[in-house]
C-alpha cells in the first residue's frame, strides 16, 4: 500500500517499482479469478443438478459474460426434468373435541 502511495506522488514513476507491482498482480490475479469462478460455478452445479440437467452445463460460466447469460436463459426457458411433488388435497380438520363413541348397551346375562 505504501509503494502505491509513493508511486502516485512521484512525477516520473520508478520503472523497477512498476515492474514489481505488475509481477505481484500477475501472481494474485489468477488466484482471484479461480475463487470468483468457484463462487459462481458451485451454485450453478447444484441448481442444474436439481433441475434435472447435466451439471456440466455450469462450464458455460467459464466464458466471460455471455456464458452466464446463456446458462440463465437455458434454466429459464427449458422444461425442467423434475417430477413435481404430489399435490395433497385439502382435508377438513376434525372437530374439537372429537365426538364420543356411540353408546353400546352392556350385554344382558
Secondary structure, DSSP 8 states (H G I E B T S, - for coil): -HHHHHHHH-SS--HHHHHHHHHHHHHHHHHHHHHHHHHHHHHHHHHHHHHTS-GGGGGGGGSTTHHHHHHHHHHHHS-----------------SS------------
